[in-house]
């Protein structure tokens, strides 16, 4: 029996026939944990600025004790627009201001404490630096955020429930009166010695419970729902476990929920994240462009170089983290020209190195793909939300990139589509030489990728490069791929050991072989002293005015002096104490420490560790010196 189809029935059936030939392939399922949209937007910022400015700036301190004279705060040329213009030229997408550091001094005219900007000479008490910086950010189109120290060495009621209420009133003011903030920064340094209204004592708190952080999270979600919350363990983003500005080459964006808290003792693991974590908390790499976080005039010639900053970019943003670069604003209220110049040239360097994607004109073949809408075309289209993907269950695959002629390459960029989760556990980069595939010579492991992975390796000339994804947590989702060549590039830029000029000395009771380790100008050699004090012998009485101390620079920084007593004696060995103090933030930032004092004649210099960071009964000296 012959069947006749009308023209109308054919027209009606046509869409269904077409669909059957090119059905839409389902996108990969997310693999948990996954980031919130605001966390993805935050990571896309990549680099942003930090500003440390306050009473510490005018009193040559890193961690103010809480007792500095308010009349010393008087920047004569302060210009927040100069700050922001610097950040814009340096390619930074936002800035975080230390609205209150540990000393308790507030840069806004709060009525909650007298220890604030309204009681300083600046603008006759009518200034508001939080407002000035927020307005400058709006004018020049970058984002604004705030740092509010939970610890307060000034407040008499610190350690009591009343202080916690005070802290939340401060937070409410900052979140309510200055427009949108992209991040709220809570420091992990909490509790210790302070002025505390004149009591001058050590106060300890339970870092897990004292501040009732869930209360902060609720307030931030209500008042600033787009803000990412920073602390050691997030929940929005996490500290990277050092203040050197880099993340681990293996860096998971996960933490085990509820495990990490401010002051977490296993902070070094934050450099790598938790591979088995169940909460998305990507890493933020905080580092100062100078050795210190606040301005010190003697550091004007110690600004990180363009080479050093570029290296940090590859080891932070290029290691699946963000880079938070601190600018210690000077006493005149301006960013120093050396800081500005190096930051801007650093940005220009990175832009130039990654400007020409050699894969834009290459042919990219995959060993497999999910479907046409998830093809390799997505890898170089510059559209964030398109990506190449494999079929479900396919956790290993190859991408082979072919050039029309032999090409020089020494950089590679890979991005995972993190809205669907972080997946890659191991990969290998190879290049074709003759009929052989050889691995590129890279100075770090190729494990995780995440938001962005940047590899630097020894230059190769080849007509084919291959990325072999060896293992993953789920099917692959790669949204960008790039290869680059930088002429005359170097692989590492390590800052030189601080140039110490010291009078000749010996250490009493220390063997010559061990003594050599703290005066050899080699930061990786450390002289370890048993006990909590040591004595330098200058051989004869000499006039001195400065003592230098570089702590152990090993991975775990052993024997760090937290607070000290420095004494001197003549040939009669009758010691007299000349100064006491603390090495602020030495755990997280173990840089060269300097003690200045009124010139005195002495043969012996005794340093006593009143307290070591981990209560150790030993001291590690990478370098010491006396002038």
C-alpha positions as CSV (number, residue, x, y, z in Angstrom):
1,X,0.0,0.0,0.0
2,X,1.5,3.4,-1.0
3,X,1.4,6.2,1.5
4,X,1.1,9.9,0.4
5,X,2.5,12.7,2.6
6,X,1.1,16.2,2.3
7,X,3.4,19.2,2.1
8,X,2.0,20.5,5.4
9,X,2.9,17.2,7.2
10,X,6.5,17.4,5.9
11,X,6.9,21.0,7.1
12,X,5.6,20.1,10.5
13,X,8.0,17.1,10.8
14,X,11.1,18.9,9.5
15,X,12.2,20.4,12.9
16,X,12.0,17.0,14.6
17,X,14.0,15.4,11.7
18,X,16.7,18.1,12.1
19,X,16.9,17.7,15.8
20,X,17.3,14.0,15.6
21,X,20.4,14.6,13.4
22,X,22.1,17.2,15.8
23,X,20.8,16.7,19.2
24,X,22.2,19.0,21.9
25,X,24.8,17.2,24.0
26,X,24.2,17.6,27.7
27,X,26.8,19.7,29.6
28,X,29.0,17.9,32.2
29,X,27.5,17.6,35.7
30,X,29.3,19.7,38.3
31,X,31.8,17.9,40.5
32,X,31.6,19.1,44.0
33,X,32.6,21.3,45.7
34,X,31.9,24.2,43.2
35,X,32.4,28.0,43.7
36,X,29.6,30.5,44.1
37,X,29.3,33.0,41.2
38,X,30.9,35.7,43.4
39,X,33.9,33.5,44.1
40,X,34.4,33.0,40.3
41,X,34.2,36.8,39.8
42,X,36.6,37.4,42.6
43,X,39.2,35.0,41.1
44,X,38.8,36.6,37.7
45,X,40.2,39.8,39.3
46,X,43.6,38.0,39.5
47,X,45.6,40.9,41.0
48,X,44.5,43.7,43.4
49,X,46.1,46.0,45.9
50,X,46.4,46.1,49.7
51,X,47.1,49.3,51.6
52,X,48.6,49.5,55.0
53,X,48.5,53.0,56.4
54,X,47.9,54.4,59.9
55,X,49.6,55.4,63.1
56,X,52.2,52.7,62.5
57,X,53.3,54.6,59.5
58,X,54.3,57.6,61.6
59,X,55.8,55.6,64.5
60,X,58.0,53.2,62.5
61,X,56.1,50.1,63.7
62,X,54.7,47.0,62.0
63,X,52.3,46.0,64.8
64,X,51.4,49.0,66.8
65,X,51.1,48.4,70.5
66,X,47.9,50.5,70.8
67,X,49.5,53.4,72.7
68,X,50.8,55.7,69.9
69,X,50.1,59.4,70.2
70,X,47.2,60.4,67.9
71,X,48.9,63.7,67.2
72,X,51.6,61.9,65.2
73,X,49.1,61.0,62.5
74,X,49.3,63.9,60.0
75,X,49.8,63.1,56.3
76,X,50.3,66.5,54.6
77,X,49.8,65.4,51.0
78,X,47.4,62.4,51.2
79,X,45.7,61.7,47.9
80,X,43.7,58.5,47.5
81,X,43.3,59.3,43.8
82,X,47.1,59.0,43.4
83,X,46.8,55.5,45.1
84,X,44.0,54.4,42.8
85,X,45.6,55.8,39.6
86,X,48.7,53.7,40.5
87,X,46.6,50.6,40.9
88,X,44.8,51.2,37.6
89,X,48.1,51.6,35.8
90,X,49.4,48.5,37.5
91,X,46.4,46.5,36.1
92,X,44.9,45.9,39.5
93,X,41.1,45.4,39.7
94,X,40.5,46.5,43.3
95,X,42.0,47.6,46.6
96,X,41.7,46.4,50.2
97,X,42.2,49.1,52.9
98,X,43.4,48.3,56.4
99,X,40.6,50.3,58.0
100,X,41.8,49.1,61.4
101,X,45.0,47.2,62.1
102,X,45.9,45.4,65.4
103,X,46.8,48.7,67.1
104,X,43.0,49.6,67.1
105,X,43.4,52.9,65.3
106,X,40.5,53.6,63.0
107,X,40.9,55.4,59.6
108,X,37.2,56.5,59.7
109,X,35.6,58.9,62.1
110,X,33.8,56.3,64.2
111,X,32.0,57.3,67.4
112,X,32.7,54.0,68.9
113,X,36.2,54.9,70.1
114,X,38.3,58.0,70.6
115,X,41.3,56.2,69.0
116,X,40.4,57.2,65.5
117,X,41.1,59.7,62.7
118,X,38.7,62.4,64.1
119,X,41.1,63.0,67.0
120,X,44.2,63.5,64.8
121,X,45.5,66.7,63.1
122,X,44.6,65.3,59.7
123,X,42.0,67.7,58.2
124,X,41.5,69.1,61.7
125,X,39.7,65.9,62.6
126,X,37.3,66.0,59.7
127,X,39.0,63.4,57.6
128,X,37.7,60.0,56.6
129,X,40.3,57.9,54.6
130,X,37.8,55.0,54.1
131,X,35.5,57.5,52.4
132,X,38.2,59.1,50.4
133,X,39.5,55.8,49.0
134,X,36.0,54.4,48.4
135,X,35.1,57.5,46.4
136,X,38.4,57.3,44.4
137,X,37.7,53.7,43.5
138,X,34.2,54.6,42.2
139,X,35.7,57.5,40.1
140,X,38.3,55.3,38.4
141,X,36.3,52.1,38.1
142,X,38.0,49.6,40.4
143,X,36.6,47.7,43.4
144,X,36.9,48.5,47.0
145,X,37.2,46.3,50.1
146,X,38.1,46.6,53.8
147,X,40.4,44.9,56.4
148,X,39.1,45.0,59.9
149,X,41.4,43.5,62.5
150,X,39.5,41.3,65.0
151,X,42.5,41.8,67.4
152,X,42.6,45.2,69.1
153,X,45.7,46.1,71.3
154,X,44.2,49.4,72.3
155,X,40.8,48.5,73.7
156,X,40.6,48.0,77.5
157,X,37.8,45.4,77.1
158,X,39.5,43.2,74.6
159,X,38.9,39.6,75.6
160,X,35.5,40.3,77.0
161,X,32.0,39.8,75.4
162,X,31.7,43.6,75.4
163,X,34.6,43.9,72.9
164,X,32.9,41.4,70.5
165,X,29.8,43.7,70.4
166,X,32.1,46.7,69.8
167,X,33.8,44.8,66.9
168,X,30.5,44.0,65.2
169,X,29.4,47.6,65.5
170,X,32.6,48.6,63.7
171,X,32.0,46.0,61.0
172,X,28.4,47.3,60.6
173,X,29.7,50.8,60.1
174,X,32.2,49.8,57.4
175,X,29.7,47.6,55.5
176,X,26.8,50.1,55.7
177,X,28.4,53.5,54.8
178,X,30.9,53.1,52.1
179,X,29.2,51.4,49.2
180,X,29.8,47.9,47.8
181,X,32.8,46.0,49.0
182,X,34.2,43.0,47.1
183,X,36.0,41.4,50.1
184,X,36.1,41.5,53.9
185,X,39.5,40.7,55.3
186,X,39.9,39.1,58.8
187,X,43.5,38.6,60.0
188,X,44.5,35.4,61.7
189,X,46.7,37.2,64.3
190,X,44.6,37.3,67.4
191,X,45.4,37.8,71.1
192,X,48.8,38.5,72.7
193,X,50.4,41.4,74.5
194,X,49.1,44.9,74.1
195,X,48.4,48.2,75.7
196,X,44.7,47.4,76.5
197,X,43.8,50.7,78.0
198,X,47.0,50.9,79.9
199,X,47.0,47.5,81.5
200,X,50.0,46.4,79.3
201,X,49.5,42.7,79.5
202,X,49.1,39.5,77.5
203,X,45.6,38.4,76.8
204,X,44.6,35.1,75.2
205,X,41.3,34.2,73.5
206,X,39.8,31.1,72.1
207,X,40.3,31.8,68.4
208,X,37.7,29.3,67.4
209,X,34.9,30.7,69.4
210,X,35.6,34.2,70.8
211,X,34.5,36.3,67.8
212,X,31.5,34.3,66.9
213,X,32.4,34.4,63.2
214,X,29.0,33.0,62.1
215,X,27.6,36.2,63.3
216,X,30.0,38.1,60.9
217,X,29.0,35.9,58.0
218,X,25.3,36.6,58.6
219,X,26.0,40.4,58.7
220,X,28.1,40.3,55.6
221,X,25.6,38.2,53.7
222,X,22.9,40.7,54.7
223,X,24.8,44.0,54.0
224,X,27.3,43.0,51.3
225,X,26.0,39.8,49.6
226,X,28.6,40.0,46.8
227,X,31.6,40.2,49.3
228,X,34.0,37.3,49.6
229,X,35.1,36.7,53.2
230,X,38.8,36.1,53.8
231,X,40.4,34.4,56.7
232,X,42.7,31.5,57.3
233,X,39.9,29.1,56.4
234,X,37.6,31.4,54.4
235,X,34.7,30.7,53.9
236,X,35.1,32.9,50.8
237,X,38.8,32.7,50.2
238,X,41.7,31.5,52.3
239,X,45.1,32.6,53.4
240,X,47.8,30.8,51.4
241,X,49.9,30.0,54.5
242,X,52.7,32.5,53.9
243,X,53.3,36.2,53.3
244,X,55.8,35.6,50.5
245,X,53.2,35.9,47.7
246,X,53.1,32.4,46.3
247,X,50.9,29.3,46.3
248,X,52.0,25.7,45.8
249,X,52.3,24.3,42.3
250,X,49.8,21.7,43.6
251,X,46.9,23.9,44.8
252,X,43.4,22.7,45.3
253,X,40.6,25.3,45.8
254,X,39.2,23.1,48.6
255,X,39.3,22.9,52.4
256,X,37.7,20.4,54.7
257,X,34.7,22.4,56.1
258,X,35.0,23.5,59.7
259,X,38.6,22.4,60.2
260,X,40.6,25.6,59.5
261,X,40.2,28.6,61.8
262,X,42.1,31.9,62.4
263,X,45.5,30.9,63.9
264,X,45.3,27.4,62.5
265,X,48.5,25.7,63.5
266,X,48.9,23.6,60.4
267,X,48.8,26.7,58.2
268,X,51.5,25.5,55.8
269,X,49.0,23.1,54.3
270,X,47.0,26.1,53.2
271,X,49.6,26.6,50.5
272,X,48.2,23.5,48.8
273,X,44.6,23.2,49.9
274,X,42.9,19.9,50.9
275,X,42.6,17.4,48.0
276,X,39.7,15.8,49.8
277,X,38.1,19.1,50.9
278,X,34.3,19.6,50.7
279,X,34.2,23.4,50.7
280,X,35.3,25.7,47.9
281,X,37.9,28.1,49.4
282,X,40.4,29.3,46.9
283,X,43.8,30.8,48.0
284,X,44.8,34.4,48.1
285,X,48.5,35.2,48.1
286,X,49.2,38.3,50.2
287,X,52.7,39.9,50.0
288,X,54.1,43.4,50.4
289,X,56.0,45.2,47.7
290,X,58.6,46.0,50.5
291,X,59.9,43.8,53.3
292,X,57.5,45.4,55.8
293,X,53.7,46.0,55.5
294,X,53.8,49.5,56.8
295,X,56.1,52.3,55.5
296,X,59.7,52.5,56.8
297,X,62.1,55.0,55.2
298,X,65.0,52.7,55.3
299,X,63.2,50.3,52.9
300,X,63.0,52.8,50.0
301,X,65.8,50.9,48.3
302,X,64.3,47.4,49.1
303,X,61.2,47.6,46.9
304,X,60.6,44.3,45.0
305,X,62.0,44.4,41.5
306,X,60.0,43.9,38.3
307,X,61.6,40.5,38.0
308,X,60.6,39.5,41.5
309,X,57.0,40.7,41.1
310,X,56.7,38.9,37.7
311,X,57.9,35.7,39.3
312,X,55.3,36.1,42.1
313,X,52.6,36.5,39.5
314,X,53.5,33.2,37.9
315,X,53.5,31.5,41.3
316,X,50.3,33.0,42.5
317,X,47.8,33.7,39.7
318,X,49.7,31.0,37.7
319,X,49.2,28.6,40.6
320,X,45.4,28.9,40.9
321,X,45.3,31.8,43.4
322,X,45.0,35.5,43.4
323,X,47.8,38.1,44.1
324,X,47.1,40.7,46.8
325,X,50.1,43.1,46.5
326,X,50.5,45.5,49.5
327,X,51.6,49.2,49.1
328,X,52.9,50.8,52.3
329,X,51.8,54.4,51.8
330,X,54.4,56.9,52.9
331,X,54.2,59.5,55.7
332,X,53.2,62.2,53.2
333,X,50.1,60.2,52.3
334,X,51.4,59.1,48.8
335,X,52.6,55.9,47.4
336,X,56.4,56.1,46.9
337,X,57.6,56.6,43.3
338,X,59.7,53.5,43.5
339,X,56.7,51.3,44.5
340,X,54.6,52.8,41.7
341,X,57.2,52.4,39.0
342,X,57.9,48.8,39.8
343,X,54.3,47.9,40.1
344,X,53.4,49.5,36.7
345,X,56.3,48.0,34.9
346,X,55.6,44.6,36.4
347,X,52.1,44.7,34.9
348,X,53.5,45.8,31.6
349,X,56.0,42.9,31.7
350,X,53.3,40.3,32.3
351,X,51.1,41.8,29.6
352,X,53.9,41.6,27.1
353,X,54.9,38.1,28.0
354,X,51.4,36.7,27.6
355,X,50.3,39.0,24.7
356,X,50.8,36.7,21.7
357,X,49.0,33.3,22.0
358,X,50.8,31.1,19.6
359,X,47.9,28.6,19.6
360,X,45.6,31.2,18.0
361,X,46.8,30.1,14.6
362,X,47.7,26.5,15.5
363,X,45.6,23.4,14.8
364,X,44.4,21.7,18.0
365,X,43.3,18.1,17.9
366,X,41.8,16.2,20.9
367,X,41.9,12.5,21.5
368,X,38.2,12.8,22.2
369,X,35.5,15.4,22.8
370,X,31.9,15.5,24.1
371,X,30.3,17.1,21.1
372,X,30.5,20.0,18.7
373,X,29.5,22.6,21.3
374,X,32.4,21.3,23.5
375,X,35.0,21.2,20.8
376,X,38.6,22.4,20.8
377,X,37.5,25.6,19.1
378,X,36.5,26.8,22.6
379,X,40.1,26.7,23.8
380,X,41.2,29.8,21.9
381,X,38.0,31.8,21.4
382,X,38.6,34.1,24.4
383,X,35.1,33.4,25.7
384,X,35.2,32.3,29.4
385,X,32.0,30.2,29.4
386,X,32.9,28.0,26.4
387,X,35.0,25.0,27.0
388,X,36.3,21.7,25.5
389,X,35.0,18.7,27.5
390,X,35.3,14.9,27.3
391,X,32.5,12.4,27.8
392,X,31.4,11.3,31.2
393,X,33.9,9.0,32.9
394,X,36.8,10.1,30.5
395,X,39.4,11.4,32.9
396,X,42.5,11.2,30.7
397,X,42.9,12.7,27.2
398,X,45.4,14.4,24.9
399,X,45.4,17.8,23.3
400,X,47.9,18.0,20.4
401,X,48.7,21.5,19.1
402,X,50.3,21.6,15.6
403,X,52.1,24.7,14.1
404,X,52.7,25.4,10.4
405,X,56.4,25.7,11.0
406,X,58.9,25.1,14.0
407,X,58.0,27.5,16.7
408,X,59.9,28.7,19.9
409,X,57.9,28.2,23.1
410,X,58.7,28.6,26.9
411,X,55.3,29.4,28.5
412,X,52.0,27.5,28.7
413,X,48.7,28.6,30.1
414,X,45.8,26.2,30.9
415,X,42.4,27.1,32.5
416,X,39.8,24.8,33.8
417,X,36.1,25.8,33.7
418,X,35.8,26.1,37.5
419,X,32.0,26.9,37.7
420,X,31.7,23.1,37.2
421,X,34.5,22.3,39.7
422,X,38.2,21.7,39.8
423,X,39.0,18.4,38.2
424,X,42.6,17.8,36.9
425,X,44.9,15.8,39.2
426,X,47.9,15.3,36.9
427,X,49.0,16.4,33.5
428,X,52.2,16.3,31.3
429,X,53.4,18.8,28.7
430,X,55.5,17.4,25.8
431,X,57.0,18.6,22.6
432,X,57.8,16.7,19.4
433,X,61.5,16.3,18.4
434,X,61.9,14.3,15.3
435,X,59.7,11.2,15.9
436,X,59.9,11.4,19.7
437,X,57.7,13.1,22.3
438,X,59.9,14.6,25.0
439,X,58.7,16.3,28.3
440,X,59.4,20.0,28.6
441,X,61.9,20.9,31.3
442,X,59.8,22.5,34.0
443,X,60.9,23.3,37.6
444,X,57.7,22.4,39.2
445,X,55.2,19.5,39.3
446,X,52.3,19.4,36.9
447,X,49.4,18.3,39.0
448,X,46.5,20.7,39.5
449,X,45.2,23.4,37.2
450,X,42.1,25.2,38.6
451,X,41.2,28.7,37.5
452,X,44.6,29.2,35.8
453,X,47.9,27.4,35.6
454,X,51.0,29.1,34.1
455,X,54.1,27.0,33.3
456,X,57.5,28.4,32.6
457,X,60.0,26.0,31.0
458,X,63.2,25.8,29.1
459,X,62.7,27.1,25.5
460,X,61.9,24.5,22.9
461,X,61.6,24.8,19.2
462,X,59.0,22.4,17.8
463,X,56.1,22.1,15.4
464,X,53.9,20.2,17.9
465,X,53.1,20.5,21.6
466,X,51.0,18.0,23.5
467,X,49.2,18.3,26.8
468,X,48.4,14.9,28.2
469,X,45.8,14.9,31.0
470,X,46.7,11.9,33.0
471,X,44.1,11.8,35.8
472,X,41.1,13.9,36.9
473,X,38.3,13.8,39.4
474,X,35.7,13.7,36.6
475,X,35.5,14.3,32.9
476,X,37.7,17.2,31.6
477,X,36.5,20.8,31.2
478,X,39.2,23.1,29.8
479,X,38.1,26.6,28.7
480,X,41.3,28.3,27.7
481,X,44.7,27.2,26.4
482,X,47.7,29.3,25.4
483,X,51.4,28.9,24.4
484,X,53.9,31.8,24.4
485,X,57.5,32.6,23.8
486,X,59.5,35.1,25.9
487,X,62.9,36.0,24.6
488,X,65.8,35.9,27.1
489,X,63.5,34.7,29.9
490,X,64.7,33.4,33.2
491,X,63.0,30.6,35.2
492,X,63.5,31.9,38.7
493,X,64.1,35.3,40.4
494,X,65.2,34.8,43.9
495,X,65.9,38.0,46.0
496,X,69.5,38.2,47.2
497,X,70.3,37.8,50.8
498,X,70.1,41.1,52.7
499,X,73.5,42.9,52.6
500,X,74.6,43.0,56.2
501,X,77.6,45.1,57.1
502,X,78.6,44.0,60.6
503,X,81.5,44.5,63.0
504,X,83.5,41.3,63.4
505,X,82.2,39.0,66.2
506,X,82.1,35.6,67.7
507,X,79.3,33.8,69.6
508,X,80.3,32.7,73.1
509,X,80.1,29.0,73.5
510,X,79.4,28.3,69.8
511,X,81.7,26.1,67.7
512,X,83.4,27.9,64.8
513,X,81.7,25.6,62.2
514,X,78.2,26.4,63.5
515,X,79.1,30.1,64.0
516,X,80.0,30.4,60.3
517,X,76.4,29.7,59.4
518,X,75.1,33.0,60.8
519,X,77.7,35.3,59.2
520,X,78.2,33.7,55.7
521,X,75.7,35.8,53.9
522,X,73.8,32.7,52.9
523,X,70.2,32.8,54.0
524,X,69.7,29.0,53.7
525,X,72.3,28.2,56.3
526,X,71.2,28.6,59.9
527,X,73.1,28.5,63.2
528,X,71.0,26.9,65.9
529,X,71.6,28.0,69.5
530,X,70.4,25.8,72.4
531,X,68.6,27.8,75.0
532,X,67.0,31.2,74.8
533,X,69.9,33.6,74.7
534,X,73.2,34.2,73.0
535,X,76.1,36.6,73.4
536,X,78.1,38.3,70.7
537,X,81.7,39.1,71.5
538,X,83.1,42.0,69.5
539,X,86.7,41.4,70.8
540,X,87.0,44.9,72.3
541,X,84.8,47.8,73.2
542,X,83.3,49.5,70.2
543,X,80.5,52.0,69.6
544,X,77.3,50.3,68.3
545,X,73.8,51.4,67.6
546,X,72.1,48.6,65.6
547,X,71.5,44.9,65.9
548,X,70.4,42.8,62.9
549,X,68.7,39.4,63.0
550,X,67.6,37.3,60.0
551,X,65.5,34.3,61.3
552,X,65.8,30.8,60.0
553,X,64.7,30.7,56.4
554,X,63.9,27.0,56.2
555,X,60.4,25.9,55.2
556,X,59.3,25.6,58.8
557,X,61.3,28.6,60.2
558,X,62.6,27.0,63.5
559,X,63.5,28.9,66.6
560,X,61.9,32.3,65.8
561,X,62.2,35.0,68.5
562,X,58.9,36.6,69.2
563,X,59.9,39.1,71.9
564,X,63.3,40.0,73.1
565,X,65.5,41.7,75.6
566,X,68.8,43.2,74.4
567,X,71.7,44.0,76.8
568,X,75.2,45.2,76.4
569,X,78.3,45.0,78.6
570,X,81.9,46.3,78.5
571,X,84.9,44.2,79.1
572,X,83.8,43.8,82.7
573,X,80.8,41.6,81.6
574,X,78.4,43.7,83.6
575,X,75.3,43.6,81.4
576,X,72.8,46.4,81.2
577,X,69.5,46.1,79.4
578,X,69.1,48.8,76.8
579,X,65.9,47.8,75.0
580,X,63.1,45.3,74.9
581,X,60.4,44.7,72.3
582,X,58.8,42.2,69.8
583,X,59.5,41.1,66.3
584,X,56.0,41.7,65.0
585,X,54.5,39.2,62.6
586,X,57.7,37.2,62.4
587,X,55.9,33.9,62.1
588,X,54.3,34.8,58.8
589,X,56.9,37.3,57.5
590,X,60.3,36.1,58.8
591,X,62.3,38.9,57.2
592,X,65.4,40.7,58.4
593,X,64.7,42.3,61.8
594,X,66.5,45.5,63.0
595,X,66.9,46.9,66.5
596,X,68.0,50.5,66.7
597,X,69.2,52.1,70.0
598,X,71.1,55.1,71.3
599,X,74.8,54.6,70.5
600,X,76.6,52.9,73.3
601,X,80.1,51.5,73.9
602,X,80.1,47.7,74.4
603,X,82.2,44.6,73.9
604,X,79.4,42.1,74.5
605,X,75.8,42.1,73.1
606,X,73.4,39.7,74.7
607,X,70.0,38.8,73.1
608,X,67.5,37.0,75.2
609,X,64.4,35.5,73.7
610,X,61.7,36.3,76.3
611,X,59.4,34.2,74.1
612,X,59.8,32.1,71.0
613,X,57.0,31.6,68.5
614,X,56.4,27.9,69.3
615,X,57.9,27.9,72.8
616,X,61.1,26.2,71.5
617,X,64.2,26.1,73.7
618,X,66.4,27.0,70.8
619,X,67.0,30.0,68.5
620,X,67.7,29.9,64.7
621,X,70.0,32.5,63.3
622,X,70.3,32.6,59.5
623,X,72.3,35.9,59.9
624,X,73.2,38.3,62.7
625,X,75.2,41.5,62.8
626,X,76.0,44.5,64.8
627,X,76.9,48.0,63.7
